[in-house]
Amino acid sequence: MKTSSALALAAAALIAGFLMARWRVAQPSNLTPTKEPTSYDFGALQQLTSFVSYLQDAKQTNTLQRFNDCLNASHASQQYADLGVTLGILQRLRDGRTNQAYELLEGQLDGDIILFAESYHELPASLRNQTSLKVLGYAKDYRAKFPFKHRYQNVDDAVVDAFKILDEKTTK
């Protein structure tokens, strides 16, 4: 019974995270919608279900508990970081420091682009091949329209490298 509730908790946390991520993504109004992929989770839910089932079947309850602890700590850490950034942006907006709010958001966008690219490269080829990169394309279009120079050149370079995923995907 304990492992079933752990599976349910882990699945609910993962689904909530993906729904929040999907909800947060703004789509430019000037782009025409195309056929949406059936999933934006890159197979994560299936991988999670498979992994948890494997651990349950193998009676690896200690490993399952450690995995749940790690997953929950990861979610808490991400939410804590997001909370801090959101509060910083809102406070700057309330104080009338809009340029600093933009700078925080632009920096956060750079970080999201870079981290996505790193995670994407670690996916198995089968998952990379069935993935839509529409949001990454929107980010590239946004960066072309509103260039942003980060205070660290290596961040700018990493963003440029991240956008190469789009070129790789279209040449295949």
SVG drawing of the C-alpha trace seen along z (x, -y; Angstrom):
<svg xmlns="http://www.w3.org/2000/svg" viewBox="-3 -53 35 62">
<polyline fill="none" stroke="black" stroke-width="0.4" points="0.0,0.0 2.8,-2.4 4.5,-1.9 1.2,-2.6 0.8,-5.9 4.4,-6.7 3.8,-6.0 0.6,-8.1 2.4,-11.0 5.4,-10.8 3.1,-10.7 0.9,-13.5 4.0,-15.7 5.4,-15.0 2.0,-15.7 1.5,-18.9 5.0,-20.0 4.4,-19.4 1.0,-21.1 2.5,-24.2 5.3,-24.3 2.9,-24.0 0.6,-26.6 3.5,-29.1 4.5,-28.9 3.3,-31.9 2.8,-31.5 3.2,-34.5 -0.1,-35.5 1.5,-36.1 2.3,-32.4 -0.3,-30.1 -0.9,-26.9 0.1,-23.6 -0.7,-20.1 0.1,-19.7 2.1,-16.7 0.2,-14.3 2.6,-14.9 5.1,-17.5 6.7,-15.4 9.3,-13.7 8.2,-10.3 8.9,-11.2 5.6,-9.9 6.0,-6.6 9.6,-6.4 8.6,-7.2 5.8,-4.6 8.1,-2.0 10.8,-2.7 8.5,-2.7 6.8,0.5 10.3,2.1 11.2,1.1 7.9,2.4 8.2,5.7 11.7,6.2 10.6,5.3 13.1,2.5 11.1,0.5 14.2,-1.2 15.3,-2.3 11.8,-3.4 11.6,-5.5 15.0,-7.1 13.8,-7.8 10.6,-9.4 12.7,-11.5 15.0,-12.6 12.1,-13.5 10.3,-15.4 13.5,-17.3 14.1,-18.1 10.5,-19.5 10.8,-21.5 14.2,-22.9 12.8,-23.9 9.7,-25.5 11.8,-27.4 14.0,-28.8 11.0,-29.7 9.4,-31.4 12.5,-33.5 12.7,-34.6 8.9,-35.4 9.1,-37.5 12.2,-39.3 10.4,-40.2 7.2,-41.3 9.0,-43.4 11.0,-45.2 7.8,-45.8 6.0,-47.2 9.0,-49.4 8.9,-50.7 12.2,-49.1 10.9,-47.6 14.3,-47.3 15.6,-45.2 12.5,-43.0 13.1,-42.5 16.7,-41.7 15.7,-39.0 13.2,-37.5 15.6,-37.6 18.2,-35.9 15.7,-33.3 14.8,-32.6 18.5,-32.1 18.8,-29.6 15.7,-27.8 17.0,-27.5 20.4,-26.2 19.0,-23.7 16.4,-22.5 19.2,-21.9 21.3,-20.0 18.4,-17.8 17.3,-17.3 20.8,-16.1 20.6,-13.5 17.4,-12.0 17.5,-8.7 17.3,-9.2 13.9,-7.6 12.5,-10.4 14.4,-13.2 12.9,-12.1 9.3,-12.3 9.7,-15.6 8.2,-18.9 10.6,-21.8 8.0,-24.5 8.6,-26.4 12.4,-26.4 11.6,-27.8 9.5,-30.5 12.4,-31.4 14.7,-31.6 12.3,-33.9 11.9,-36.0 15.7,-36.3 16.0,-37.4 13.4,-40.1 14.6,-41.1 18.4,-40.4 19.7,-40.2 23.3,-40.5 24.0,-38.6 26.7,-39.9 28.6,-36.6 29.6,-35.8 29.5,-32.0 25.8,-32.3 25.2,-34.0 27.4,-31.3 25.4,-28.5 22.1,-30.0 23.5,-30.1 24.6,-26.5 21.2,-25.5 19.4,-26.9 21.5,-24.6 19.2,-21.8 16.6,-23.4 19.0,-23.2 19.9,-19.6 16.3,-18.6 15.4,-20.2 18.4,-18.7 17.4,-15.2"/>
</svg>
